[in-house]
């Protein structure tokens, strides 16, 4: 993975020219890996950029007619050389706990074919997966996808809600011995602009808090050395990359900033099929406004310059690698005139600390977490 990668954006949400430009930028500089979801269209594959196939609750591109998961379709498409990793989307940014909606006006025959859904009809993703319902089931699904993809790295993405639920996943990893290769943490401030306002403002944890929970849970259970952590949620600058790695991530993903590199002006008309700059539309006349060659170069230059900026900041700290970043390098204002190192105002658990004896308020959450269910035990 690069320090900054393109986060999940689908063919359907975006038009074909936008997908071609994003993947074209990745082909120019192969370190910029690509995250895509909702079916593998030819526009994902033609430029030759690296793909992380993100599979959501709709199982687009690998679904039966009734919307359940089709392992045979998955295995066939996962064998595509451009597909480098498999990611299971549990939840995302601004709308954890909700499925997505594709308006009928945007559901062209070409998009419907890629997704395996009826054309010219509204497409609604379920709010939850049907292939599993427990932390243990999630990990068994991870193992199944990894095996049927020929051993390609497999993990999942989530916007953290309850700490108990993530601790339940950690317990399930220990109980099953199944290790995800990576976990992407999406912050509530990131994600789609198509979420309901209440969900954008009030549901899910911000990236800083979610990232700390995931980092502490993995380190405290002795799992971090085996699992990479990605961070996604309004990542746009070199400092954003440095900040998230210092807090515990191994790499970052961005969707919003990559769309701006394509020319997005945040008109907030994505769902109407009338995007004025030709990005989030299936209207052929509007799509022509996006020059694929020009915008692929823009994406490439933006990603390259942003990573270079992050490396300059890392060098200014006297470090030689992003892996040397620590929470102590990040200063946080605690009042109008004083700042303190990030690790002095936030708890950082030691390796195996949850296994040896959970500290403070972690103890009760660890006690009630179960690999057999998400959430707290019913009273």
C-alpha positions as CSV (number, residue, x, y, z in Angstrom):
1,X,0.0,0.0,0.0
2,X,1.0,3.6,-0.6
3,X,0.9,6.1,2.3
4,X,-2.1,7.6,0.5
5,X,-4.5,5.5,-1.6
6,X,-7.8,6.0,-3.3
7,X,-10.7,5.0,-1.1
8,X,-13.8,3.1,-2.2
9,X,-15.8,4.8,-5.0
10,X,-18.0,2.7,-7.3
11,X,-18.9,2.7,-11.0
12,X,-22.5,3.9,-10.6
13,X,-21.8,6.5,-7.9
14,X,-19.2,7.8,-10.3
15,X,-19.3,7.8,-14.1
16,X,-17.0,5.8,-16.3
17,X,-14.7,8.7,-17.1
18,X,-14.1,9.4,-13.4
19,X,-13.3,5.7,-12.8
20,X,-10.9,5.6,-15.8
21,X,-9.1,8.7,-14.6
22,X,-8.7,7.4,-11.0
23,X,-7.3,4.1,-12.2
24,X,-5.2,5.8,-14.9
25,X,-3.5,7.8,-12.1
26,X,-2.7,4.6,-10.3
27,X,-1.2,3.0,-13.5
28,X,1.1,6.0,-13.9
29,X,2.5,5.5,-10.4
30,X,1.8,1.9,-9.4
31,X,2.2,2.6,-5.6
32,X,-1.1,4.3,-5.6
33,X,-3.4,1.4,-5.0
34,X,-7.1,1.5,-5.9
35,X,-10.1,0.7,-3.8
36,X,-13.3,-0.1,-5.7
37,X,-16.6,-1.7,-4.8
38,X,-20.0,-2.7,-6.2
39,X,-18.8,-4.9,-9.0
40,X,-15.7,-5.0,-11.2
41,X,-16.6,-3.1,-14.4
42,X,-14.3,-2.9,-17.4
43,X,-13.5,0.7,-16.5
44,X,-11.9,-0.6,-13.3
45,X,-9.8,-3.1,-15.2
46,X,-8.8,-1.4,-18.4
47,X,-6.2,1.1,-17.1
48,X,-4.4,-1.7,-15.2
49,X,-4.3,0.1,-11.8
50,X,-4.1,-2.1,-8.6
51,X,-7.5,-2.8,-7.2
52,X,-8.8,-3.6,-3.7
53,X,-12.2,-5.2,-4.3
54,X,-14.5,-4.0,-1.6
55,X,-17.5,-6.2,-1.0
56,X,-20.5,-4.6,0.7
57,X,-23.8,-6.0,1.9
58,X,-25.3,-6.0,-1.6
59,X,-22.5,-8.3,-2.9
60,X,-22.5,-6.5,-6.2
61,X,-20.6,-8.4,-8.8
62,X,-20.8,-11.6,-6.8
63,X,-24.5,-12.0,-5.9
64,X,-27.3,-14.5,-6.5
65,X,-30.6,-13.2,-7.9
66,X,-32.0,-13.0,-4.4
67,X,-29.1,-10.8,-3.3
68,X,-27.2,-13.4,-1.3
69,X,-23.5,-14.0,-1.8
70,X,-22.3,-16.1,-4.7
71,X,-19.0,-17.7,-4.0
72,X,-18.5,-19.0,-7.5
73,X,-18.9,-15.6,-9.1
74,X,-16.5,-14.2,-6.4
75,X,-13.8,-16.7,-7.0
76,X,-13.9,-16.2,-10.8
77,X,-13.6,-12.4,-10.5
78,X,-11.2,-12.4,-7.6
79,X,-8.7,-14.3,-9.8
80,X,-8.4,-11.2,-12.0
81,X,-4.7,-10.1,-11.9
82,X,-5.5,-6.4,-11.2
83,X,-7.3,-7.5,-8.0
84,X,-4.6,-7.4,-5.3
85,X,-6.7,-7.4,-2.1
86,X,-10.3,-8.2,-0.9
87,X,-12.0,-5.9,1.6
88,X,-15.4,-6.6,3.4
89,X,-17.3,-3.4,4.1
90,X,-19.1,-3.6,7.4
91,X,-19.8,0.1,7.5
92,X,-18.5,3.4,6.2
93,X,-17.9,7.0,7.2
94,X,-21.1,9.1,7.4
95,X,-23.6,6.2,7.3
96,X,-22.6,3.3,9.6
97,X,-25.6,0.9,9.9
98,X,-27.2,2.0,6.6
99,X,-27.1,0.4,3.1
100,X,-26.7,2.5,0.0
101,X,-29.3,3.6,-2.5
102,X,-28.7,3.9,-6.3
103,X,-31.4,6.0,-7.9
104,X,-33.1,4.4,-10.9
105,X,-32.0,7.4,-13.1
106,X,-28.4,6.4,-12.7
107,X,-28.9,2.6,-13.0
108,X,-27.9,2.1,-16.6
109,X,-27.8,-1.3,-18.3
110,X,-24.0,-1.2,-18.1
111,X,-23.9,-0.5,-14.4
112,X,-26.7,-3.1,-13.8
113,X,-24.6,-5.7,-15.6
114,X,-21.5,-5.0,-13.5
115,X,-23.6,-5.2,-10.3
116,X,-25.8,-8.1,-11.2
117,X,-29.0,-6.1,-10.6
118,X,-32.0,-5.0,-12.8
119,X,-31.4,-2.0,-15.0
120,X,-33.4,1.3,-14.7
121,X,-34.6,0.3,-11.2
122,X,-33.7,1.8,-7.8
123,X,-31.1,-0.4,-6.1
124,X,-31.0,-0.6,-2.3
125,X,-28.1,-2.2,-0.4
126,X,-29.2,-4.0,2.8
127,X,-28.0,-2.4,6.1
128,X,-26.3,-5.6,7.1
129,X,-24.6,-8.7,5.6
130,X,-26.5,-11.9,5.0
131,X,-23.4,-14.1,4.8
132,X,-22.6,-13.7,8.6
133,X,-24.1,-12.3,11.7
134,X,-21.5,-12.8,14.4
135,X,-17.8,-11.8,14.9
136,X,-16.9,-15.5,14.4
137,X,-19.0,-15.6,11.2
138,X,-17.2,-12.5,10.0
139,X,-13.8,-14.1,10.4
140,X,-15.0,-17.3,8.8
141,X,-16.1,-15.2,5.8
142,X,-12.7,-13.5,5.7
143,X,-11.1,-17.0,5.6
144,X,-13.4,-18.2,2.9
145,X,-12.8,-15.1,0.7
146,X,-9.0,-15.4,1.2
147,X,-9.0,-19.1,0.2
148,X,-11.2,-18.7,-2.8
149,X,-9.2,-15.7,-4.1
150,X,-6.1,-17.7,-4.1
151,X,-4.7,-16.4,-0.9
152,X,-5.0,-12.7,-1.7
153,X,-4.8,-10.4,1.4
154,X,-8.3,-10.0,2.9
155,X,-9.6,-7.7,5.6
156,X,-12.6,-5.5,6.4
157,X,-13.6,-1.8,6.8
158,X,-15.7,-0.3,9.5
159,X,-16.7,3.0,11.1
160,X,-16.3,2.2,14.8
161,X,-19.4,2.4,17.0
162,X,-19.3,0.3,20.2
163,X,-15.9,-0.6,21.6
164,X,-17.4,-3.8,22.8
165,X,-18.1,-4.9,19.3
166,X,-14.6,-4.5,18.1
167,X,-13.3,-6.3,21.2
168,X,-15.6,-9.1,20.3
169,X,-13.9,-9.3,16.9
170,X,-10.5,-9.5,18.7
171,X,-11.8,-12.4,20.9
172,X,-13.1,-14.1,17.8
173,X,-9.7,-13.9,16.2
174,X,-8.2,-15.6,19.2
175,X,-10.9,-18.2,19.3
176,X,-10.8,-19.1,15.6
177,X,-7.1,-18.4,14.8
178,X,-8.3,-16.6,11.6
179,X,-6.4,-13.3,11.2
180,X,-7.5,-10.5,8.8
181,X,-4.6,-9.1,6.9
182,X,-5.8,-5.5,7.4
183,X,-8.5,-3.4,9.0
184,X,-9.6,0.0,7.5
185,X,-11.0,2.4,10.1
186,X,-13.3,5.0,8.5
187,X,-14.2,8.1,10.6
188,X,-17.7,9.4,11.0
189,X,-16.5,12.7,9.4
190,X,-15.6,10.8,6.2
191,X,-17.7,8.9,3.7
192,X,-20.5,9.7,1.4
193,X,-22.5,12.9,1.1
194,X,-25.6,10.8,0.4
195,X,-26.1,9.9,4.0
196,X,-29.0,11.2,6.1
197,X,-28.1,14.4,8.0
198,X,-28.8,12.7,11.4
199,X,-26.3,10.0,10.5
200,X,-23.7,12.4,9.2
201,X,-23.9,14.4,12.4
202,X,-24.6,11.9,15.2
203,X,-23.7,8.3,14.3
204,X,-20.3,6.6,14.4
205,X,-17.1,7.7,16.1
206,X,-14.7,10.2,14.6
207,X,-11.5,8.8,13.0
208,X,-9.2,9.8,15.8
209,X,-11.3,8.0,18.4
210,X,-12.1,5.0,16.2
211,X,-8.4,4.6,15.2
212,X,-7.3,4.7,18.9
213,X,-9.8,2.0,19.8
214,X,-8.7,-0.3,17.0
215,X,-5.0,0.3,17.6
216,X,-5.4,-0.3,21.4
217,X,-7.6,-3.4,20.9
218,X,-5.1,-5.0,18.5
219,X,-2.0,-4.1,20.5
220,X,-3.7,-5.1,23.8
221,X,-4.6,-8.5,22.4
222,X,-1.2,-9.1,20.8
223,X,-2.6,-9.0,17.3
224,X,-1.2,-5.7,15.9
225,X,2.0,-7.2,14.5
226,X,-0.1,-9.4,12.2
227,X,-2.8,-6.8,11.1
228,X,-2.2,-3.6,9.1
229,X,-4.4,-0.6,9.9
230,X,-5.7,1.8,7.3
231,X,-7.2,5.1,8.2
232,X,-9.9,6.9,6.1
233,X,-11.8,10.1,6.9
234,X,-11.1,13.5,5.5
235,X,-7.5,12.7,4.7
236,X,-6.3,15.3,2.3
237,X,-2.8,16.7,3.2
238,X,0.6,15.5,4.0
239,X,0.0,16.4,7.7
240,X,-3.2,14.3,7.7
241,X,-1.1,11.3,6.6
242,X,1.6,12.0,9.3
243,X,-1.1,12.6,12.0
244,X,-2.9,9.3,11.3
245,X,0.2,7.2,11.2
246,X,1.5,8.8,14.4
247,X,-1.9,7.9,16.0
248,X,-1.5,4.2,15.0
249,X,-2.4,3.7,11.3
250,X,0.0,2.1,8.8
251,X,-1.5,3.8,5.7
252,X,-4.3,6.2,4.7
253,X,-7.1,6.2,2.1
254,X,-9.0,9.2,0.7
255,X,-12.1,9.6,-1.5
256,X,-13.1,13.3,-1.1
257,X,-9.6,14.7,-2.0
258,X,-9.2,12.3,-4.9
259,X,-12.6,13.6,-6.3
260,X,-11.4,17.1,-5.9
261,X,-8.3,16.2,-7.9
262,X,-10.7,15.1,-10.6
263,X,-12.4,18.5,-10.5
264,X,-15.2,18.0,-7.9
265,X,-16.7,21.4,-6.8
266,X,-18.9,19.8,-4.1
267,X,-22.1,20.8,-5.9
268,X,-23.9,18.2,-3.8
269,X,-25.9,16.9,-6.7
270,X,-24.4,13.5,-6.9
271,X,-27.7,11.6,-6.5
272,X,-29.5,13.7,-9.2
273,X,-27.4,12.5,-12.1
274,X,-26.7,16.2,-13.0
275,X,-23.1,16.6,-11.7
276,X,-21.9,19.8,-13.4
277,X,-18.3,18.6,-13.8
278,X,-19.0,15.1,-15.1
279,X,-17.8,13.0,-12.2
280,X,-20.9,11.7,-10.4
281,X,-23.2,11.2,-13.4
282,X,-24.1,8.7,-16.0
283,X,-25.3,11.4,-18.4
284,X,-23.1,11.1,-21.6
285,X,-23.3,14.8,-22.3
286,X,-22.2,15.7,-18.8
287,X,-19.5,13.0,-18.6
288,X,-17.8,14.5,-21.6
289,X,-16.8,17.4,-19.3
290,X,-14.2,15.2,-17.7
291,X,-11.1,14.6,-19.8
292,X,-9.7,11.2,-18.7
293,X,-6.1,11.8,-19.7
294,X,-5.9,15.3,-18.1
295,X,-7.6,14.2,-14.9
296,X,-5.6,11.0,-14.5
297,X,-2.5,13.2,-14.6
298,X,-4.1,15.5,-11.9
299,X,-4.8,12.5,-9.6
300,X,-1.3,11.2,-10.1
301,X,0.3,14.6,-9.3
302,X,-1.9,15.3,-6.3
303,X,-1.1,11.9,-4.7
304,X,2.6,12.2,-5.4
305,X,2.9,15.7,-4.1
306,X,0.8,14.9,-1.0
307,X,3.0,11.9,-0.1
308,X,6.1,13.9,-0.7
309,X,4.8,16.6,1.7
310,X,4.3,13.9,4.3
311,X,7.8,12.7,3.8
312,X,9.1,16.2,4.2
313,X,7.3,16.5,7.5
314,X,8.7,13.1,8.7
315,X,12.2,14.3,7.8
316,X,11.7,17.5,9.7
317,X,11.1,15.4,12.7
318,X,14.5,13.9,12.3
319,X,13.0,10.5,11.2
320,X,14.0,8.4,8.2
321,X,10.8,6.4,7.8
322,X,7.0,6.7,8.5
323,X,7.3,3.6,10.7
324,X,9.3,5.7,13.2
325,X,6.3,8.0,13.8
326,X,5.0,7.8,17.4
327,X,2.1,9.5,19.2
328,X,4.7,11.6,21.1
329,X,5.5,13.3,17.8
330,X,2.0,14.7,17.7
331,X,1.2,17.8,19.8
332,X,-2.4,18.6,20.8
333,X,-3.7,21.9,22.3
334,X,-5.2,21.3,25.8
335,X,-6.2,24.9,26.3
336,X,-5.6,28.3,24.7
337,X,-1.9,28.5,25.5
338,X,-0.7,24.9,26.2
339,X,-0.1,21.8,24.2
340,X,0.9,18.3,25.2
341,X,2.1,15.1,23.4
342,X,-0.8,13.0,22.0
343,X,0.2,10.0,24.1
344,X,0.0,12.1,27.3
345,X,-3.6,12.9,26.9
346,X,-4.7,9.5,25.4
347,X,-4.2,6.0,26.8
348,X,-2.0,3.7,24.7
349,X,-2.2,0.0,25.8
350,X,0.9,-2.2,25.9
351,X,1.2,-5.5,24.0
352,X,-1.1,-8.2,25.5
353,X,-2.3,-5.8,28.2
354,X,-6.0,-6.8,27.6
355,X,-5.0,-10.5,27.9
356,X,-2.9,-10.1,31.0
357,X,-5.4,-7.8,32.9
358,X,-7.6,-5.1,31.2
359,X,-6.9,-1.7,32.8
360,X,-9.5,0.8,34.0
361,X,-12.7,1.1,32.0
362,X,-11.5,-1.5,29.4
363,X,-12.1,-4.2,31.9
364,X,-15.9,-4.3,31.7
365,X,-16.0,-3.9,27.9
366,X,-13.5,-6.8,27.6
367,X,-15.6,-8.9,30.0
368,X,-18.9,-8.6,28.1
369,X,-17.4,-8.9,24.6
370,X,-18.2,-12.2,23.0
371,X,-17.0,-13.8,19.7
372,X,-20.6,-15.2,19.3
373,X,-22.4,-11.8,19.1
374,X,-22.0,-8.2,18.2
375,X,-22.8,-5.8,21.0
376,X,-23.6,-6.2,24.7
377,X,-25.2,-9.3,26.2
378,X,-28.9,-8.8,26.6
379,X,-29.9,-8.1,30.2
